[in-house]
């Protein structure tokens, strides 16, 4: 079987940590994929290659992105996983490989084998995957990061930095498939998940991206300047505050979520309909696009 790993040349890294995020179902509010994008830019990571995606995607579900200008077809970008490399100037333990692309529709086992091939080539010290989900959580409280690990010792390390172990049984993602394979192969691995408010299904949740990057920074010790990401998160939170204060139903929803988050019994209230929440969020998004300040 031909390798799907397409590298541009030697990686020249010293036992890097691999960090991966996948768009689609496991990327609510694009928080996980944007977290990896942020790290790529912040660390000035160089393009190092890709995982060829021809056999991993159902193109009727994960469609190529086409560019047409003035009636002329200019380009067609097919789904693929990009690989970027960051070599630390200060600490050899802070080298990184960043993987980003759509979650594959097909051939998960082969795709995971390609990631493990990459890990073996560079003698990776650890594989992290990042994910995000919508949940009944308020935007007025710190983001909770949930985790699962392939090894007990890694779970203990992640618990020490304040992440919560996941207990779950149901439909799985590529993240858990990677964990299962790494568990059987004894490859160090973990997945970190952030929760975004279900009542505000924004195109991007900077606060969840920020929490994921902070957890990864705490787990790896890799220094990152988070000031720009923190400022964007504050800006979006302020916009949400204004939206919630102007709508009684949304305000009641946030109060119930706050009580649940704080461990208090919710006060009796009638939650707004899903349609009402969607209408309010869409109105908010239109306003955000017109006036980001």
Buried (B, 14 or more C-beta within 10 A) or exposed (E): EEEBBBBEEEBEBBEBBBBBBBBBEBBBBBBBBBBBBBBBEBBEBBEBBBBBBEEBBEEEEBEEEEEEEEEEEEEEEEBBBBBBBBBBEEEEBBBBBBBBBBBBBEBBEEBBBBBBEBBEEBEBBBBBBBBBBBBEBBBBEEBBBBBBBBBEEBBEBBEEBEBEEEEEEEEEBBBBBBBBBBEEEEBBBBBBBBBBBBBBBBEBBBBBBBBBBBBBBBBBEBEBEBEEBBEBBEBBBEBBEEBBEEBEBBEBBBBBBBBBBEEEEEEEEEBBEEEBBEEBBEEBBEEBEEEEE
